[in-house]
Amino acid sequence: MDTETNVNETWKKVEDEVRAEPWRSVAIALGSGFLLSFFPITWFLGVLVRLLLKLIKPALLVFGVMKILDYARNTPDLHSQP
């Protein structure tokens, strides 16, 4: 129910903004449609997926190095005498 309430509140805010400034809303819709006709959504998604796939290897490397350093910091020294 909470999500439904949030959606309804957001929809109401959008309706109020459109009623307050209809020409601005029409201009935004036309501009968005114009841009999407030149750059289809599938092209955007393809670029996003390729970018994420190229960035995942360096991100995993950095994450691995951070985990190794964290493990090395938290491990008791093997050469120390109790």
C-alpha positions in Angstrom: 0.0 0.0 0.0 2.9 2.4 0.7 4.2 2.2 -2.9 0.7 2.7 -4.2 0.3 5.8 -2.0 3.7 7.2 -3.2 2.7 6.6 -6.9 -0.6 8.3 -6.4 1.0 11.3 -4.6 3.6 11.6 -7.4 0.9 11.4 -10.1 -1.1 14.1 -8.4 2.0 16.4 -8.2 2.6 15.8 -11.9 -1.0 16.5 -12.8 -0.9 19.8 -10.8 2.3 20.9 -12.6 0.9 20.1 -16.0 -2.3 22.0 -15.2 -0.2 25.0 -13.9 2.1 25.1 -16.9 0.6 23.2 -19.9 2.8 24.7 -22.6 6.0 23.9 -20.7 4.8 20.3 -20.4 4.0 20.1 -24.1 7.4 21.5 -24.9 9.2 18.9 -22.7 7.1 16.1 -24.2 7.9 17.2 -27.8 11.6 17.7 -27.0 11.8 14.3 -25.4 10.0 12.7 -28.4 12.3 14.5 -30.8 15.4 13.3 -29.1 14.2 9.7 -28.7 13.4 9.6 -32.5 17.1 10.4 -33.2 18.5 8.2 -30.4 16.3 5.1 -29.9 16.1 3.7 -26.4 17.7 0.5 -27.5 20.8 2.4 -28.5 21.0 4.0 -25.1 20.6 0.6 -23.4 23.2 -0.9 -25.6 25.7 1.8 -24.7 24.9 1.5 -21.0 25.4 -2.3 -21.0 28.7 -2.1 -22.9 30.0 0.6 -20.5 29.0 -1.4 -17.5 30.7 -4.6 -18.9 33.9 -2.6 -19.5 33.9 -1.1 -16.0 33.1 -4.3 -14.1 36.6 -5.8 -14.4 38.4 -2.8 -12.9 35.7 -2.4 -10.2 36.1 -6.1 -9.2 39.9 -5.7 -9.1 39.7 -2.6 -6.9 37.1 -4.4 -4.7 39.4 -7.4 -4.4 42.4 -5.3 -3.4 40.4 -3.5 -0.8 39.2 -6.9 0.7 42.8 -8.2 0.7 44.1 -5.1 2.5 41.2 -5.3 5.0 41.9 -9.0 5.6 45.7 -8.2 6.1 44.9 -5.4 8.6 42.6 -7.6 10.7 44.7 -10.7 10.7 47.0 -11.1 13.8 50.7 -11.0 13.0 52.0 -14.6 12.7 55.5 -13.6 13.9 54.5 -11.9 17.2 55.0 -13.7 20.4 51.9 -14.0 22.8 
